[in-house]
C-alpha cells in the first residue's frame, strides 16, 4: 500500500462520531502516500482527527488522519494507523477464552479438541486450533462458555492461516442448524 499512488482515488472522510463529513477525490499524495491532498470542505478543520476510507483497487483502506494544513482550494491530511477496510455487516468482538470442538461434520469426537477463541461477530467466529485440525468447508460444533452459561454454535471453516508449526487460525461462518 505504501508504494501505491492514491492520486485520483475516491476518499470518504468521517469525524470521530462516524458521521460523513465529505466525499472527495484525492488530488495528490506525498511521502509514499502518508499525506494526501483533498478539496477543501468547511468541516475539515486544521488540527482535528478524522477517519478516511480510501477506495483503492482491489481493497479499500481505512486510516486515521490529522488535518494538517488548510490553504485555498485544498486541505492536507496526514495519514496514520492504516489497515485494510473490511466489508463487515456486523461488529467483531475480541475474545480471550477457550472453547471445544465436539463434532466435525457428523462425527462426534471421542476427545473434544480445545481451541482458543480470538473474536466473534453476529456472522462468524475466529479460533486458534491445533495445526491442521480442519479443512476449508468443514462444518463443526463449537461449545463455549459465556459467563455461567454454555452454548453450542455450528460453524463452517471459510479460511485458515497457519500461525506456527503448532497452530492454525480458522475464520468461520456461523451456520443455521437444519
Secondary structure as the mmCIF struct_conf table of DSSP 4:
data_model
#
loop_
_struct_conf.conf_type_id
_struct_conf.id
_struct_conf.beg_label_comp_id
_struct_conf.beg_label_asym_id
_struct_conf.beg_label_seq_id
_struct_conf.end_label_comp_id
_struct_conf.end_label_asym_id
_struct_conf.end_label_seq_id
TURN_TY1_P TURN_TY1_P1 UNK A 2 UNK A 3
BEND BEND1 UNK A 4 UNK A 4
TURN_TY1_P TURN_TY1_P2 UNK A 7 UNK A 8
STRN STRN1 UNK A 10 UNK A 14
TURN_TY1_P TURN_TY1_P3 UNK A 16 UNK A 17
BEND BEND2 UNK A 18 UNK A 18
STRN STRN2 UNK A 20 UNK A 30
TURN_TY1_P TURN_TY1_P4 UNK A 31 UNK A 34
STRN STRN3 UNK A 35 UNK A 39
TURN_TY1_P TURN_TY1_P5 UNK A 42 UNK A 43
TURN_TY1_P TURN_TY1_P6 UNK A 46 UNK A 47
STRN STRN4 UNK A 49 UNK A 55
BEND BEND3 UNK A 57 UNK A 59
STRN STRN5 UNK A 61 UNK A 71
TURN_TY1_P TURN_TY1_P7 UNK A 72 UNK A 73
STRN STRN6 UNK A 74 UNK A 84
HELX_LH_PP_P HELX_LH_PP_P1 UNK A 85 UNK A 86
BEND BEND4 UNK A 89 UNK A 90
STRN STRN7 UNK A 93 UNK A 104
TURN_TY1_P TURN_TY1_P8 UNK A 105 UNK A 106
STRN STRN8 UNK A 107 UNK A 120
BEND BEND5 UNK A 122 UNK A 123
STRN STRN9 UNK A 124 UNK A 130
TURN_TY1_P TURN_TY1_P9 UNK A 131 UNK A 132
BEND BEND6 UNK A 134 UNK A 134
TURN_TY1_P TURN_TY1_P10 UNK A 136 UNK A 137
STRN STRN10 UNK A 139 UNK A 146
TURN_TY1_P TURN_TY1_P11 UNK A 147 UNK A 148
STRN STRN11 UNK A 149 UNK A 162
BEND BEND7 UNK A 164 UNK A 166
STRN STRN12 UNK A 167 UNK A 174
#
